[in-house]
Amino acid sequence: MDGDPRATYDAIAEHFAATREYPWPEVESFVADVTGDGPATRALDVGCANGRHCELLAAHADEVVGLDVSRELLREARKRATERRFDVSLVHGDASRLPFRAGTFDLAVYVATLHHLASREARVASLDELARVLRPSGRALVSAWSTEHSKFEETEGFDTTVDWTLPGGERLPRFYHIYDPEEFREDLDSSRLAPVDVFVSSGNCYAVVE
């Protein structure tokens, strides 16, 4: 299926970044809950895009790392960090093969990225990788698009492409695996992560995991 996310997000990075100003409320709530007793030591944003959630994490952690497969999105994240004066280390890498030592992070967010991995094997591998780099007491928030979203009529998980339209009218496809909630839970259970809370919000499947 067409829609390689790496090439597409490199092509749309500047426009995409301009449309992604604020962190998601679900991410804000999760980070506030986890850091309520004090800041995290090291936080990770897998699929950091333009760095909007890195900026949020920087207010709640001593050190923040953002990873993305798109070098152009990483450039947008660096611009945001420079303009808004928050500290973040940005790393080019693949969510299914995280380039970090085991037990490195005590807080992580992995939102709106899992669904771009083209095979179930890669998706579960990425969840295993998240488990590997979390500390034993660490927690993460995972999200993916869901069949519960109003734009979909299907009730079971499926593969599709969703176009991004640039200002000049050019349309670029992005691969998505749209999860049904039961399938999302099954992939979590097949991984080394331990789900703490699994729920649907704003058309997305979410899981707080450790």
Backbone as a chain_set.jsonl record, in Angstrom:
{"seq": "MDGDPRATYDAIAEHFAATREYPWPEVESFVADVTGDGPATRALDVGCANGRHCELLAAHADEVVGLDVSRELLREARKRATERRFDVSLVHGDASRLPFRAGTFDLAVYVATLHHLASREARVASLDELARVLRPSGRALVSAWSTEHSKFEETEGFDTTVDWTLPGGERLPRFYHIYDPEEFREDLDSSRLAPVDVFVSSGNCYAVVE", "coords": {"N": [[0.855, -1.194, 0.0], [0.556, 2.236, -0.796], [2.007, 5.298, 0.593], [4.215, 5.851, 2.309], [5.249, 6.857, 5.414], [7.641, 8.201, 6.145], [8.693, 9.509, 3.81], [6.459, 11.052, 3.13], [6.035, 12.707, 5.405], [8.439, 14.084, 5.471], [8.034, 15.646, 3.205], [5.809, 17.208, 3.87], [6.406, 18.545, 6.166], [6.817, 21.283, 7.077], [4.292, 22.524, 6.661], [2.666, 20.758, 8.104], [3.717, 21.091, 10.704], [2.936, 23.704, 11.212], [0.255, 23.439, 11.639], [-0.037, 22.117, 13.978], [-0.167, 23.093, 16.833], [-0.759, 22.876, 19.623], [-0.462, 20.75, 22.56], [-2.084, 17.532, 22.971], [-5.085, 17.224, 24.94], [-5.381, 14.799, 26.346], [-2.77, 13.933, 26.585], [-1.669, 15.993, 28.108], [-3.108, 15.594, 30.521], [-2.249, 13.02, 31.248], [0.56, 13.392, 31.611], [0.559, 15.273, 33.682], [-0.625, 13.73, 35.711], [1.274, 11.669, 36.091], [3.542, 13.052, 36.888], [2.819, 14.313, 39.184], [3.836, 14.156, 41.784], [6.321, 15.147, 41.543], [9.0, 16.103, 39.249], [9.778, 14.123, 36.303], [12.728, 12.168, 35.628], [13.967, 11.438, 33.13], [12.458, 11.867, 30.004], [10.665, 10.655, 27.155], [9.632, 11.232, 23.827], [8.127, 9.504, 21.443], [7.958, 9.585, 18.039], [7.911, 12.401, 17.658], [7.388, 14.551, 15.979], [6.669, 17.914, 15.377], [7.505, 18.695, 17.862], [5.692, 19.532, 19.812], [4.725, 18.06, 22.003], [7.115, 17.484, 23.21], [7.785, 19.975, 24.202], [5.836, 20.244, 26.194], [6.629, 18.073, 27.839], [9.126, 19.001, 28.627], [8.56, 20.81, 30.584], [8.047, 19.221, 32.694], [10.017, 17.381, 33.217], [13.449, 16.513, 33.859], [15.135, 15.981, 31.751], [14.634, 15.694, 28.257], [13.926, 13.7, 25.434], [13.327, 13.611, 22.012], [12.124, 11.628, 19.382], [12.017, 10.902, 15.919], [11.074, 9.621, 12.686], [11.23, 11.234, 10.529], [13.408, 13.476, 9.167], [12.943, 16.101, 8.416], [10.758, 16.868, 9.985], [12.051, 16.76, 12.436], [13.736, 18.938, 12.141], [11.822, 20.954, 12.219], [10.998, 20.625, 14.844], [13.34, 21.344, 16.187], [13.459, 24.052, 15.497], [11.177, 24.971, 16.841], [11.909, 24.442, 19.522], [14.093, 26.148, 19.788], [12.941, 28.682, 19.328], [11.098, 28.793, 21.426], [12.526, 28.267, 23.614], [13.044, 25.845, 25.083], [14.581, 22.867, 26.358], [15.661, 20.081, 24.544], [16.693, 16.926, 23.358], [17.111, 15.775, 20.134], [16.463, 13.017, 18.08], [17.051, 11.034, 15.245], [15.239, 8.292, 14.183], [13.733, 4.959, 14.257], [10.592, 3.861, 15.337], [10.193, 1.159, 15.815], [12.654, 0.186, 16.388], [14.209, 1.317, 18.694], [16.837, 3.567, 19.438], [18.107, 3.412, 22.054], [19.421, 2.716, 25.337], [18.37, 0.008, 27.485], [15.92, 0.556, 30.011], [16.007, 3.383, 30.267], [14.234, 5.577, 30.448], [11.816, 7.238, 32.497], [9.392, 8.252, 31.887], [7.194, 8.444, 29.139], [5.768, 9.327, 25.961], [3.854, 8.113, 23.307], [2.343, 8.848, 20.829], [-0.073, 9.004, 18.203], [1.485, 7.698, 16.27], [2.084, 4.93, 16.271], [0.134, 3.854, 14.581], [1.108, 4.332, 12.044], [2.898, 2.373, 11.341], [3.487, -0.326, 9.194], [3.013, -3.095, 9.453], [1.609, -5.639, 11.608], [3.533, -6.993, 13.044], [5.648, -5.126, 13.168], [4.37, -3.138, 14.632], [3.825, -4.363, 17.137], [6.448, -4.947, 17.807], [7.406, -2.368, 18.177], [6.012, -1.627, 20.457], [7.138, -3.442, 22.239], [9.734, -2.414, 22.212], [9.296, 0.062, 23.421], [8.621, -0.84, 25.976], [11.082, -1.945, 26.661], [12.837, 0.292, 26.887], [11.743, 1.735, 28.955], [12.012, 2.459, 32.428], [11.71, 0.222, 35.278], [9.731, 1.319, 36.974], [8.59, 3.131, 35.313], [6.231, 4.952, 33.236], [4.065, 5.133, 30.362], [2.228, 6.737, 27.719], [0.253, 5.549, 25.158], [-1.095, 5.952, 21.899], [-3.452, 5.521, 19.178], [-5.119, 5.861, 16.01], [-8.617, 5.109, 15.832], [-11.336, 2.858, 15.033], [-13.502, 3.92, 16.231], [-13.59, 6.551, 15.586], [-15.391, 9.241, 14.105], [-15.197, 9.473, 11.347], [-14.973, 6.989, 10.232], [-16.6, 4.028, 9.091], [-16.2, 1.363, 9.461], [-15.994, -1.451, 11.709], [-14.083, -3.203, 12.486], [-10.5, -3.496, 12.733], [-8.39, -2.017, 10.202], [-6.343, -1.429, 7.254], [-5.366, 1.601, 5.651], [-5.037, 4.579, 3.596], [-4.516, 7.994, 4.32], [-4.919, 11.089, 3.029], [-2.743, 13.949, 2.99], [-3.236, 17.324, 2.406], [-1.534, 19.785, 0.786], [-0.998, 23.419, 0.817], [-1.009, 24.278, -1.894], [-2.609, 22.448, -3.102], [-1.642, 19.91, -3.667], [-1.806, 16.455, -2.982], [-0.819, 14.14, -0.617], [-0.341, 10.805, 0.258], [-0.721, 9.084, 3.394], [0.158, 6.198, 5.188], [-2.024, 4.378, 7.293], [-2.839, 2.257, 10.008], [-5.897, 1.497, 11.15], [-7.107, 1.004, 14.238], [-9.381, -1.265, 15.833], [-10.912, -1.128, 19.078], [-10.698, -3.569, 20.551], [-8.733, -4.992, 19.172], [-6.568, -3.272, 19.525], [-6.14, -3.579, 22.272], [-5.42, -6.274, 22.226], [-2.948, -6.199, 20.864], [-1.425, -4.734, 22.68], [-1.465, -6.57, 24.816], [-0.014, -8.581, 23.646], [2.496, -7.625, 23.697], [5.417, -6.592, 25.641], [4.581, -4.733, 27.399], [2.666, -3.601, 30.222], [-0.621, -2.996, 30.453], [-2.216, -0.342, 32.153], [-4.412, 1.303, 32.06], [-6.879, 1.352, 29.61], [-8.486, 2.998, 27.017], [-10.924, 4.859, 25.044], [-10.825, 7.953, 23.382], [-11.761, 10.959, 21.857], [-11.854, 9.778, 19.302], [-9.632, 8.164, 19.259], [-7.716, 5.286, 20.229], [-6.373, 4.767, 23.426], [-3.765, 4.019, 25.788], [-2.545, 3.763, 29.03], [0.477, 2.657, 30.119], [2.915, 0.407, 31.598]], "CA": [[0.0, 0.0, 0.0], [1.321, 3.475, -0.856], [1.86, 6.193, 1.734], [5.343, 5.728, 3.222], [5.199, 8.044, 6.271], [8.902, 8.931, 6.17], [8.755, 10.398, 2.658], [5.357, 12.004, 3.183], [6.236, 13.713, 6.443], [9.515, 14.965, 5.016], [7.479, 16.574, 2.211], [4.765, 18.089, 4.417], [6.825, 18.892, 7.529], [6.596, 22.686, 7.451], [2.852, 22.759, 6.749], [2.17, 19.946, 9.217], [4.113, 21.729, 11.959], [2.159, 24.93, 11.389], [-1.11, 23.086, 12.031], [0.03, 21.326, 15.208], [0.329, 24.072, 17.797], [-0.971, 22.591, 21.036], [-0.482, 19.337, 22.959], [-3.41, 16.939, 23.152], [-5.526, 17.233, 26.343], [-5.128, 13.493, 26.975], [-1.344, 13.889, 26.927], [-1.501, 16.908, 29.239], [-3.629, 14.947, 31.727], [-1.362, 11.911, 31.591], [1.833, 13.914, 32.124], [0.281, 15.873, 34.988], [-0.863, 12.653, 36.673], [2.504, 10.921, 36.364], [4.547, 13.913, 37.524], [2.183, 15.067, 40.257], [4.664, 14.159, 42.997], [7.645, 15.687, 41.23], [9.358, 15.935, 37.84], [10.437, 12.913, 35.834], [14.154, 12.333, 35.376], [14.157, 11.448, 31.678], [11.196, 11.651, 29.287], [10.823, 10.337, 25.737], [8.492, 11.402, 22.926], [8.329, 8.669, 20.255], [7.158, 10.21, 16.995], [7.753, 13.728, 18.272], [6.928, 15.51, 14.963], [7.181, 19.284, 15.51], [7.986, 18.921, 19.221], [4.715, 20.148, 20.717], [4.681, 17.317, 23.256], [8.425, 17.662, 23.846], [7.694, 21.215, 24.97], [5.086, 19.895, 27.403], [7.46, 17.224, 28.694], [10.238, 19.785, 29.155], [8.097, 21.495, 31.796], [7.766, 18.219, 33.727], [11.107, 16.409, 33.272], [14.791, 17.095, 33.871], [15.737, 15.79, 30.428], [13.65, 15.231, 27.281], [14.42, 13.227, 24.144], [12.303, 13.425, 20.996], [12.557, 10.773, 18.271], [11.108, 10.845, 14.778], [11.644, 9.027, 11.48], [11.327, 12.3, 9.525], [14.427, 14.485, 9.475], [12.376, 17.434, 8.243], [9.996, 17.171, 11.185], [13.016, 17.05, 13.494], [14.159, 20.33, 11.949], [10.743, 21.797, 12.731], [11.048, 20.526, 16.311], [14.476, 22.144, 16.64], [13.053, 25.451, 15.372], [10.249, 25.263, 17.935], [12.662, 24.463, 20.779], [14.913, 27.361, 19.794], [12.073, 29.855, 19.459], [10.368, 28.799, 22.697], [13.556, 28.156, 24.65], [13.014, 24.654, 25.93], [15.676, 21.955, 26.062], [15.29, 18.751, 24.071], [17.619, 16.229, 22.465], [16.328, 15.227, 19.031], [17.12, 11.821, 17.542], [16.436, 10.414, 14.077], [15.18, 6.858, 14.429], [12.557, 4.154, 13.938], [9.875, 3.466, 16.549], [10.272, -0.291, 16.034], [14.044, -0.134, 16.774], [14.611, 2.522, 19.417], [18.294, 3.577, 19.629], [18.385, 3.788, 23.435], [19.679, 1.6, 26.248], [17.229, -0.462, 28.277], [15.691, 1.199, 31.293], [16.53, 4.744, 30.198], [13.237, 6.629, 30.641], [10.751, 6.981, 33.473], [8.156, 8.821, 31.348], [7.215, 8.46, 27.674], [4.525, 9.435, 25.196], [3.966, 7.472, 21.991], [0.998, 9.172, 20.361], [-0.295, 9.274, 16.774], [2.638, 7.172, 15.521], [1.959, 3.481, 16.144], [-0.733, 3.506, 13.447], [1.814, 4.501, 10.776], [3.731, 1.198, 11.074], [2.684, -1.022, 8.19], [2.688, -4.491, 9.782], [1.369, -5.902, 13.032], [4.82, -7.365, 13.628], [6.37, -3.892, 13.48], [3.662, -2.418, 15.687], [4.076, -5.026, 18.414], [7.874, -4.744, 18.091], [7.594, -1.017, 18.707], [5.535, -1.656, 21.835], [8.195, -4.121, 22.991], [10.841, -1.475, 22.347], [8.905, 1.021, 24.442], [8.776, -1.528, 27.26], [12.518, -2.135, 26.931], [13.538, 1.52, 27.277], [11.164, 2.264, 30.189], [12.472, 1.945, 33.707], [10.683, -0.639, 35.883], [8.644, 2.118, 37.538], [8.197, 4.136, 34.334], [4.915, 4.858, 32.597], [3.958, 5.74, 29.039], [0.913, 6.842, 27.101], [0.252, 5.114, 23.759], [-2.37, 6.195, 21.221], [-3.564, 5.21, 17.75], [-6.457, 6.114, 15.47], [-9.549, 4.03, 16.131], [-12.589, 2.741, 14.299], [-14.493, 4.719, 16.941], [-13.599, 7.896, 15.021], [-16.623, 9.471, 13.347], [-14.999, 9.417, 9.896], [-14.9, 5.6, 9.777], [-17.794, 3.205, 9.263], [-15.779, 0.008, 9.791], [-15.967, -1.797, 13.131], [-12.88, -3.998, 12.715], [-9.291, -2.813, 12.317], [-8.105, -2.114, 8.771], [-5.301, -0.573, 6.695], [-5.857, 2.588, 4.697], [-4.211, 5.767, 3.479], [-5.206, 9.26, 4.574], [-4.152, 12.115, 2.319], [-2.472, 15.283, 3.512], [-3.333, 18.273, 1.302], [-0.696, 20.975, 0.931], [-1.716, 24.646, 0.426], [-1.165, 24.38, -3.339], [-3.552, 21.443, -3.58], [-1.031, 18.586, -3.819], [-2.269, 15.508, -1.976], [0.181, 13.116, -0.345], [-0.954, 9.785, 1.106], [-0.039, 8.56, 4.583], [-0.368, 4.906, 5.613], [-2.573, 4.245, 8.644], [-3.618, 1.102, 10.447], [-6.954, 1.969, 12.038], [-7.366, -0.054, 15.232], [-10.583, -1.354, 16.644], [-10.442, -1.142, 20.463], [-10.312, -4.907, 20.997], [-7.454, -5.299, 18.521], [-5.566, -2.456, 20.218], [-5.844, -4.264, 23.531], [-4.716, -7.517, 21.916], [-1.549, -5.895, 20.559], [-0.793, -4.401, 23.955], [-1.286, -7.803, 25.585], [1.004, -9.389, 22.972], [3.786, -6.97, 23.904], [5.974, -6.68, 26.995], [3.992, -3.68, 28.215], [1.552, -3.95, 31.098], [-1.619, -1.919, 30.429], [-2.794, 0.119, 33.412], [-5.729, 1.83, 31.704], [-7.079, 1.365, 28.164], [-9.732, 3.732, 26.822], [-11.102, 5.573, 23.787], [-11.122, 9.366, 23.563], [-11.606, 11.79, 20.65], [-11.645, 8.928, 18.147], [-8.366, 7.445, 19.372], [-7.454, 4.322, 21.294], [-5.303, 5.169, 24.341], [-3.402, 3.128, 26.872], [-1.482, 4.056, 29.981], [1.182, 1.38, 30.24], [4.166, 0.39, 32.354]], "C": [[0.888, 1.239, 0.0], [1.168, 4.258, 0.446], [2.958, 6.045, 2.756], [5.424, 6.983, 4.098], [6.489, 8.857, 6.257], [8.954, 9.951, 5.031], [7.663, 11.463, 2.72], [5.612, 13.094, 4.211], [7.441, 14.6, 6.157], [8.963, 16.038, 4.08], [6.519, 17.593, 2.818], [5.175, 18.729, 5.733], [6.479, 20.32, 7.926], [5.108, 22.985, 7.61], [2.244, 21.997, 7.917], [2.47, 20.629, 10.549], [3.275, 22.967, 12.246], [0.741, 24.652, 11.86], [-1.17, 22.321, 13.348], [0.642, 22.165, 16.326], [0.323, 23.551, 19.228], [-0.891, 21.094, 21.341], [-1.914, 18.834, 23.118], [-3.799, 16.976, 24.626], [-5.247, 15.917, 27.06], [-3.659, 13.359, 27.39], [-1.068, 14.806, 28.11], [-1.961, 16.252, 30.541], [-2.72, 13.825, 32.195], [-0.076, 12.426, 32.234], [1.632, 14.538, 33.501], [0.078, 14.814, 36.061], [0.443, 11.973, 37.077], [3.503, 11.763, 37.15], [3.973, 14.721, 38.687], [3.002, 15.172, 41.524], [6.067, 14.703, 42.746], [8.023, 15.371, 39.802], [9.963, 14.571, 37.542], [11.92, 13.21, 35.613], [14.429, 12.433, 33.887], [12.843, 11.085, 31.003], [11.483, 11.473, 27.803], [9.519, 10.594, 25.004], [8.812, 10.629, 21.65], [7.384, 9.159, 19.17], [6.86, 11.651, 17.367], [7.278, 14.795, 17.298], [7.519, 16.897, 15.215], [7.559, 19.652, 16.941], [6.976, 19.519, 20.181], [4.603, 19.396, 22.036], [6.036, 17.305, 23.956], [8.413, 18.923, 24.711], [6.931, 20.988, 26.273], [5.95, 19.081, 28.356], [8.589, 18.015, 29.35], [9.857, 20.551, 30.422], [7.909, 20.529, 32.959], [8.891, 17.195, 33.878], [12.448, 17.125, 33.235], [15.455, 17.022, 32.504], [14.695, 15.193, 29.494], [14.351, 14.834, 25.994], [13.22, 13.061, 23.217], [12.862, 12.631, 19.835], [11.531, 10.834, 17.16], [11.837, 10.247, 13.58], [11.866, 10.074, 10.395], [12.364, 13.341, 9.945], [13.869, 15.903, 9.35], [11.496, 17.817, 9.431], [10.928, 17.46, 12.361], [13.561, 18.472, 13.366], [13.097, 21.291, 12.462], [10.726, 21.775, 14.263], [12.196, 21.36, 16.868], [14.134, 23.634, 16.561], [12.127, 25.836, 16.528], [10.996, 25.375, 19.26], [13.505, 25.729, 20.891], [14.058, 28.598, 20.03], [11.432, 29.945, 20.839], [11.267, 28.509, 23.895], [13.281, 27.017, 25.624], [14.075, 23.682, 25.446], [15.143, 20.59, 25.644], [16.428, 18.204, 23.214], [16.8, 15.53, 21.399], [17.116, 14.149, 18.313], [16.342, 11.32, 16.333], [16.415, 8.911, 14.289], [13.801, 6.28, 14.152], [11.901, 3.699, 15.238], [9.949, 1.975, 16.833], [11.684, -0.75, 16.387], [14.635, 1.084, 17.482], [16.102, 2.491, 19.751], [18.697, 4.028, 21.034], [18.65, 2.532, 24.271], [18.416, 1.229, 27.019], [17.135, 0.336, 29.575], [16.138, 2.643, 31.364], [15.529, 5.797, 30.652], [12.212, 6.244, 31.712], [9.413, 7.575, 33.05], [8.261, 8.828, 29.831], [5.818, 8.708, 27.136], [4.795, 8.902, 23.791], [2.603, 7.637, 21.337], [1.002, 9.456, 18.862], [0.869, 8.815, 15.906], [2.52, 5.676, 15.28], [1.175, 3.098, 14.898], [-0.062, 3.696, 12.09], [2.709, 3.301, 10.428], [2.909, 0.18, 10.292], [2.307, -2.452, 8.549], [2.422, -4.636, 11.266], [2.667, -6.269, 13.723], [5.603, -6.123, 14.044], [5.692, -3.13, 14.615], [3.914, -3.045, 17.052], [5.553, -4.884, 18.797], [8.122, -3.369, 18.677], [7.093, -0.915, 20.141], [6.54, -2.367, 22.738], [9.386, -3.2, 23.234], [10.529, -0.415, 23.402], [9.052, 0.4, 25.825], [10.252, -1.658, 27.635], [13.178, -0.872, 27.461], [12.929, 2.187, 28.516], [11.854, 1.654, 31.405], [11.364, 1.109, 34.344], [9.497, 0.127, 36.461], [8.099, 3.15, 36.552], [6.816, 3.888, 33.753], [4.93, 5.592, 31.269], [2.498, 5.819, 28.638], [1.051, 6.504, 25.63], [-1.1, 5.455, 23.149], [-2.292, 5.786, 19.761], [-4.98, 5.537, 17.298], [-7.335, 4.874, 15.611], [-10.751, 4.024, 15.194], [-13.721, 3.507, 14.985], [-14.566, 6.157, 16.418], [-14.804, 8.061, 14.093], [-16.438, 9.354, 11.836], [-14.987, 7.991, 9.35], [-16.206, 4.866, 10.047], [-17.441, 1.778, 9.689], [-15.778, -0.211, 11.305], [-14.769, -2.675, 13.486], [-11.674, -3.25, 12.158], [-8.986, -3.032, 10.841], [-6.966, -1.167, 8.404], [-5.909, 0.389, 5.689], [-4.776, 3.635, 4.468], [-5.097, 6.987, 3.694], [-4.348, 10.352, 3.955], [-3.917, 13.347, 3.183], [-2.477, 16.238, 2.321], [-2.515, 19.518, 1.617], [-1.446, 22.213, 0.439], [-1.938, 24.792, -1.077], [-2.094, 23.352, -3.941], [-2.965, 20.063, -3.767], [-1.452, 17.697, -2.661], [-1.24, 14.387, -1.841], [-0.401, 12.095, 0.621], [-0.067, 9.402, 2.293], [-0.676, 7.226, 4.958], [-0.872, 4.996, 7.048], [-3.096, 2.819, 8.835], [-4.617, 1.623, 11.468], [-7.348, 0.818, 12.964], [-8.823, -0.072, 15.66], [-10.125, -1.548, 18.091], [-10.0, -2.515, 20.961], [-8.947, -5.301, 20.423], [-6.311, -4.52, 19.184], [-5.152, -3.129, 21.52], [-5.067, -5.554, 23.281], [-3.242, -7.27, 21.603], [-0.792, -5.479, 21.812], [-0.495, -5.658, 24.753], [-0.237, -8.717, 24.964], [2.412, -8.829, 23.169], [4.253, -7.172, 25.34], [5.468, -5.563, 27.906], [2.866, -4.241, 29.081], [0.545, -2.803, 31.076], [-2.161, -1.621, 31.825], [-4.214, 0.613, 33.181], [-5.81, 1.897, 30.192], [-8.45, 1.998, 27.909], [-9.752, 4.358, 25.432], [-11.47, 7.009, 24.092], [-10.853, 10.101, 22.259], [-11.264, 10.954, 19.421], [-10.338, 8.17, 18.132], [-8.426, 6.389, 20.458], [-6.27, 4.833, 22.115], [-5.021, 4.049, 25.324], [-2.329, 3.768, 27.724], [-0.821, 2.728, 30.297], [2.408, 1.547, 31.126], [4.916, -0.876, 32.047]], "O": [[1.878, 1.283, 0.729], [0.327, 3.94, 1.286], [2.689, 6.104, 3.956], [5.647, 8.073, 3.573], [6.439, 10.083, 6.349], [9.229, 11.128, 5.266], [7.903, 12.628, 2.405], [5.426, 14.277, 3.923], [7.457, 15.761, 6.567], [9.37, 17.198, 4.148], [6.426, 18.721, 2.332], [4.357, 19.401, 6.362], [5.911, 20.546, 8.994], [4.703, 23.626, 8.58], [1.402, 22.53, 8.639], [1.6, 20.735, 11.413], [2.943, 23.242, 13.399], [0.092, 25.535, 12.42], [-2.25, 21.92, 13.781], [1.796, 21.979, 16.712], [1.285, 23.757, 19.968], [-1.212, 20.265, 20.489], [-2.835, 19.612, 23.366], [-2.941, 16.781, 25.488], [-4.913, 15.913, 28.245], [-3.346, 12.751, 28.414], [-0.318, 14.443, 29.016], [-1.271, 16.346, 31.556], [-2.451, 13.689, 33.388], [0.326, 11.94, 33.291], [2.459, 14.345, 34.393], [0.548, 14.969, 37.188], [0.687, 11.732, 38.259], [4.232, 11.235, 37.99], [4.576, 15.702, 39.122], [2.89, 16.15, 42.263], [6.904, 14.712, 43.649], [7.442, 14.474, 39.192], [10.577, 13.944, 38.405], [12.312, 14.363, 35.434], [15.049, 13.393, 33.427], [12.19, 10.112, 31.382], [12.419, 12.061, 27.262], [8.442, 10.231, 25.477], [9.665, 11.045, 20.866], [6.166, 9.156, 19.347], [5.704, 12.072, 17.389], [6.807, 15.847, 17.731], [8.74, 17.046, 15.262], [7.898, 20.805, 17.209], [7.353, 19.972, 21.262], [4.408, 20.015, 23.082], [6.098, 17.131, 25.173], [8.962, 18.936, 25.813], [7.331, 21.481, 27.328], [5.997, 19.371, 29.552], [8.966, 17.739, 30.489], [10.717, 20.898, 31.232], [7.642, 20.955, 34.083], [8.724, 16.22, 34.612], [12.573, 18.204, 32.656], [16.242, 17.895, 32.141], [13.953, 14.291, 29.883], [15.249, 15.529, 25.519], [12.219, 12.448, 23.588], [13.956, 12.924, 19.352], [10.326, 10.82, 17.412], [13.059, 10.351, 13.469], [12.609, 9.832, 9.443], [12.202, 14.006, 10.968], [14.274, 16.8, 10.09], [11.49, 18.978, 9.841], [10.625, 18.315, 13.193], [13.817, 19.132, 14.372], [13.416, 22.316, 13.065], [10.466, 22.798, 14.897], [12.047, 22.01, 17.903], [14.483, 24.396, 17.463], [12.281, 26.903, 17.122], [10.746, 26.296, 20.037], [13.615, 26.313, 21.969], [14.409, 29.459, 20.837], [11.241, 31.041, 21.367], [10.817, 28.507, 25.04], [13.286, 27.21, 26.84], [14.428, 23.672, 24.266], [14.281, 20.017, 26.31], [17.046, 18.938, 22.443], [15.888, 14.769, 21.721], [18.286, 14.336, 17.978], [15.118, 11.195, 16.385], [17.458, 8.309, 14.549], [12.845, 6.998, 13.858], [12.58, 3.206, 16.139], [9.785, 1.562, 17.981], [11.902, -1.931, 16.657], [15.468, 1.794, 16.918], [16.589, 1.497, 20.29], [19.53, 4.921, 21.187], [18.172, 1.442, 23.957], [17.51, 2.046, 27.18], [18.147, 0.735, 30.153], [16.603, 3.093, 32.411], [15.936, 6.824, 31.195], [11.8, 5.089, 31.816], [8.414, 7.427, 33.755], [9.308, 9.181, 29.288], [4.819, 8.352, 27.761], [5.82, 9.199, 23.177], [1.805, 6.7, 21.29], [1.933, 10.055, 18.324], [1.204, 9.468, 14.918], [2.828, 5.203, 14.186], [1.514, 2.122, 14.229], [-0.609, 3.263, 11.075], [3.226, 3.234, 9.313], [1.781, -0.141, 10.668], [1.348, -2.979, 7.985], [2.932, -3.869, 12.082], [2.881, -5.892, 14.876], [6.156, -6.072, 15.143], [6.366, -2.544, 15.462], [4.187, -2.334, 18.019], [5.875, -4.718, 19.973], [8.951, -3.213, 19.573], [7.679, -0.2, 20.954], [6.767, -1.944, 23.871], [9.974, -3.2, 24.315], [11.401, -0.04, 24.185], [9.554, 1.045, 26.745], [10.617, -1.497, 28.799], [13.992, -0.941, 28.382], [13.529, 3.106, 29.074], [12.23, 0.482, 31.401], [10.196, 1.267, 33.989], [8.372, -0.371, 36.438], [7.24, 3.956, 36.912], [6.303, 2.769, 33.775], [5.692, 6.538, 31.068], [1.65, 5.08, 29.139], [1.868, 7.098, 24.927], [-2.135, 5.275, 23.789], [-1.21, 5.712, 19.179], [-5.922, 5.499, 18.09], [-6.858, 3.742, 15.522], [-11.129, 5.055, 14.637], [-14.777, 3.718, 14.39], [-15.489, 6.897, 16.76], [-15.184, 7.129, 13.385], [-17.414, 9.157, 11.113], [-14.99, 7.798, 8.134], [-16.837, 5.052, 11.088], [-18.291, 1.062, 10.219], [-15.586, 0.727, 12.08], [-14.473, -2.869, 14.665], [-11.807, -2.462, 11.222], [-9.28, -4.092, 10.289], [-6.66, -0.229, 9.14], [-6.844, 0.044, 4.967], [-3.713, 3.576, 5.086], [-6.264, 7.008, 3.303], [-3.184, 10.517, 4.319], [-4.761, 13.737, 3.99], [-1.793, 15.987, 1.329], [-2.777, 20.215, 2.597], [-2.432, 22.08, -0.285], [-2.942, 25.366, -1.498], [-2.349, 23.368, -5.145], [-3.713, 19.115, -4.006], [-1.457, 18.122, -1.506], [-0.845, 13.767, -2.829], [-0.9, 12.462, 1.685], [1.16, 9.4, 2.203], [-1.9, 7.122, 5.041], [-0.236, 5.607, 7.907], [-3.716, 2.249, 7.938], [-4.233, 2.129, 12.523], [-7.858, -0.209, 12.517], [-9.435, 0.982, 15.832], [-9.04, -2.086, 18.311], [-9.03, -2.617, 21.712], [-8.114, -5.877, 21.123], [-5.219, -5.054, 19.375], [-3.965, -3.235, 21.83], [-4.156, -5.888, 24.039], [-2.38, -8.04, 22.026], [0.372, -5.844, 21.978], [0.596, -5.803, 25.306], [0.365, -9.534, 25.66], [3.4, -9.488, 22.844], [3.589, -7.825, 26.145], [5.888, -5.465, 29.059], [2.207, -5.216, 28.721], [0.825, -1.738, 31.626], [-2.518, -2.529, 32.576], [-5.106, 0.377, 33.996], [-4.911, 2.439, 29.549], [-9.45, 1.594, 28.503], [-8.738, 4.386, 24.734], [-12.316, 7.273, 24.946], [-9.821, 9.882, 21.626], [-10.465, 11.381, 18.587], [-9.965, 7.593, 17.111], [-9.094, 6.564, 21.477], [-5.272, 5.282, 21.55], [-5.894, 3.245, 25.653], [-1.323, 4.258, 27.209], [-1.492, 1.777, 30.698], [2.877, 2.658, 31.372], [6.003, -1.094, 32.581]]}, "num_chains": 1, "name": "protein.A"}
